[in-house]
Amino acid sequence: MHSAEVRVFPIDRQIVLVREVAAQLDKLHGDTATSFWKATAGELLDRVVGSGKDRASASDEVRRFFAAVQREMHTLTVTSPESTPKRQSAPLFAAQPITNLSVFGQV
């Protein structure tokens, strides 16, 4: 019998999930957007830890997911006919860097 290692596909490369979260965040603003992101990040962190990664590695993966969502949102904004220069230049969470989100605990 052969031993095999199963690797979970990284969440930041799950394009359907990235696009779904980006589309939802694009509709939200302020505290509602922050609450949605924190809930999503917490769920993803639990999912990645549940797949066998340690918490630090899982936090890094959620950060990469967040970056992928930001890139997707930028793409949506740039390609959207109703986009405005203000939305293009202002990141969604500029006032609160991802390293300060409470879902990550101590980083």
C-alpha positions in Angstrom: 0.0 0.0 0.0 1.2 3.5 -0.9 1.0 6.4 1.4 -0.4 9.6 -0.1 -0.5 13.2 1.0 -3.6 15.2 0.3 -3.2 18.9 -0.3 -6.0 21.3 0.1 -6.4 23.8 -2.8 -5.4 27.2 -1.4 -8.5 29.5 -0.7 -6.9 32.4 -2.5 -6.9 30.4 -5.7 -10.5 29.4 -5.5 -11.6 32.0 -8.0 -15.4 31.4 -7.6 -15.1 32.0 -3.9 -12.9 35.1 -4.4 -15.3 36.5 -6.9 -18.4 35.8 -4.7 -16.8 37.6 -1.7 -15.5 40.5 -3.9 -19.0 41.0 -5.4 -20.6 41.0 -1.9 -18.0 43.4 -0.5 -18.5 45.7 -3.5 -22.1 46.1 -2.5 -21.3 46.9 1.2 -19.8 49.9 2.8 -18.4 51.0 6.2 -19.1 48.9 9.3 -21.3 46.5 7.3 -18.5 45.7 5.0 -16.1 45.3 7.9 -18.5 43.0 9.7 -19.0 40.9 6.6 -15.3 40.6 6.0 -14.5 39.7 9.7 -17.2 37.0 9.6 -15.9 35.6 6.3 -12.3 35.7 7.4 -13.3 33.9 10.6 -15.1 31.2 8.7 -12.2 30.8 6.3 -9.7 30.7 9.1 -11.7 27.9 10.8 -12.0 26.0 7.5 -8.2 26.2 6.8 -7.3 25.2 10.4 -9.8 22.4 10.1 -8.0 21.2 7.0 -4.9 20.6 9.1 -2.9 23.8 8.9 -1.6 25.5 12.0 -3.2 28.8 12.9 -0.2 30.9 11.7 -0.2 29.3 8.3 -4.0 29.5 8.1 -3.8 33.2 8.9 -1.3 33.7 6.1 -3.7 31.9 3.7 -6.6 34.1 4.8 -4.4 37.2 4.2 -3.6 35.9 0.7 -7.3 35.4 0.1 -8.0 39.0 1.2 -5.4 40.2 -1.3 -7.0 38.2 -4.0 -10.4 39.7 -3.1 -8.9 43.2 -3.2 -7.4 42.5 -6.7 -10.8 41.2 -7.9 -12.6 44.2 -6.5 -10.0 46.5 -8.3 -10.7 44.6 -11.5 -14.4 45.0 -11.1 -14.0 48.7 -10.4 -11.7 49.3 -13.3 -13.9 47.4 -15.8 -17.2 48.7 -14.5 -18.7 51.6 -16.6 -20.1 53.3 -13.5 -16.7 53.3 -11.7 -15.4 56.5 -10.3 -11.8 57.6 -9.7 -12.5 57.8 -5.9 -13.4 54.1 -5.7 -10.4 53.1 -7.8 -7.9 54.9 -5.7 -9.3 54.0 -2.2 -8.8 50.5 -0.9 -11.7 49.0 1.0 -10.0 48.8 4.3 -7.4 51.5 4.1 -8.0 52.7 7.6 -7.7 49.2 9.1 -4.8 47.0 7.9 -5.6 43.3 7.7 -3.0 42.6 10.4 -5.2 44.4 12.9 -8.3 42.3 12.3 -9.2 40.5 15.5 -10.0 37.2 13.8 -6.3 36.6 13.4 -5.5 36.8 17.1 -1.8 37.3 17.7 0.1 37.5 14.5 
